[in-house]
């Protein structure tokens, strides 16, 4: 079972690598709609809040750029999910290899 699981992990890691290669432009952060007058909900604008180099930052996003920025934020979230899965699989793979070597 352990050897079969190692093969499954290796196959999944290769799929993750292939998916990562397809990710285009990306930006971290959260895109939110804000209002100049929050009570009257007028003067809407969009801002992207993110942290880079341990510094919190905010970019104001013009309406014509919203869809592009939304796509970039989604790409970044996909990137983070894929790399987290890759790390988890690598840890599992390492533990299985250690177990196999110990059992020999």
C-alpha positions, 0 to 999 in steps of 0.5 A: 500500500505504501508504494502505491500511495507514493505513486499516487502522491507523485502523480498528484504533485505532477498534476499540481505542477502542470496546473501551476504552469497555466496560472497567468497574472496574479495579485494578492489581496482582497478586492472590496467596494467602499463608499465615500459616504457610507451612510448614504452609500454614495460615491462607490469606489473599489480598493485592493488591500494586501500585504507585501514585504510585511507592509499593508498596502491599498491600491485603488482600482478604477472600474474599467480594471475591475474584471482584470483585477478580479481575475488576478486575485482569483489566480493568486488564490488558486496559486496559494491553494495549489502550493499548499496542497503540494506542500502537504503532499510532499510532507506525506511523501517524506513521511512514507519514505522514512517509514519505508526506509525504517521498515527495511 
